C-alpha cells in the first residue's frame, strides 16, 4: 500500500490537502514502512488545489493531510484514493493509520 503524507518538512503532517505542495510517499507491506520519495508540486498560491494534489498521487492508495475539502473528497473517491485527516509527527500518524488499517482487516 502506498501512502502519501502532506508535510512541509518531512517530520510532521502539517499541510491541508489543497495546499500540499510537498508530499512524502511511503510504502507499507509485510516488511514494514519504507520512504519511497519526496514529491514537490507547483501549486498556485491563491486557491486550494486538492484536485491537482490527488492527480499527483494517482499511484497512491491513501493521502494523509491535516484537512481536506468536500470537492477533494469527491475527486479522491473517483480516483479510488482514501483521504485521511490527521496531524502530528509522521511516524506517529503512520503508526495510527496502519494500526487502524490492520485492525479493520482482522
N, C-alpha and C positions, 0 to 999 in steps of 0.2 A: 504494500500500500504506500502510495506517495502522498506526503503531507506538506503543503505549503504553509509557511509561517510568515505573517506580516510583521516585520521587525525592522526598525531603523538602525539597529546596532548589532544584531546577531546574538544578543543576550536576552532580550525581553520581547514579548508580544506587546507591541505598543502602537500599532497603526490601525486606523479604520480601513476597512476593505477598499472603499472608494478613494482613498489617499495612499494606498500601499504601493509606493514606488520601489520598495525593497522587499524581496521575498527570499526566504531560505527554504530550500527544498530538501526534505528528509525522506528516507526510505525506511519503512518498518517491515520486518519479516521475521522469520524464525530465529535469525541470528542477532536480532536487536534493532537498534536505531542507528542509521548512518546519515550524515550530512552529505548530500549529493552535489549541491551547487548553490550559488547565490545569484539571483536574477535581479537586475536593476531595470526598472521600467521608466520610460519617459512619459510622464503624465502632465496634463495642463494644470496649472496651479489654481485656476479659478472655479473648478467644479469637481464633483465626485465622479469617479470613472470606474465604478465597480465592474462594468461590462468588460472594459479593457483588461483589468486585472484577471478576471475569470478567463478570458481568452488566452492570456499569457500562462494560465495554469491548466490548460486543456488536458495535459498528461497527468494531472494530479487527481486524487480521489477525494481529498479534503483540503479546505483552506481554513486556517485559524487566524482570526483577527480580533481586535477588541470589540468591534461592532460592524454591522453591515445593514444596508437598507433593503426595503421591500423589493425594489426593482432588481437589486443584485441577487436576492433570494430566488426570484423567478428565473433569472438568467442562469444561475448555478443549477437549479433543478433541471432546466432544459439541457444543460451540459452534463448532467448526472454527476455533479460535484457537490459534496456535502459542505455546508458552511457551518462553522462553529465559532461562537463568541466566547472568548476567554482572554485573560491578561495575566501578566506576571513573567517570571523567568521562563525561558523557552523549555529548559529541561523539566521543570515542574508542570508546565502546560502540556507538554508531550506525554508525560507520565500519566496525568489525569485523563487525557483523551484515550490513551492506549489501555489503561485500566478499565475505563468505561466500555471501550470497544470490546475488549476480551470478556468482560462480564456479560455484555449483551449477547455475545456469541455462545456462551456456555449454557 
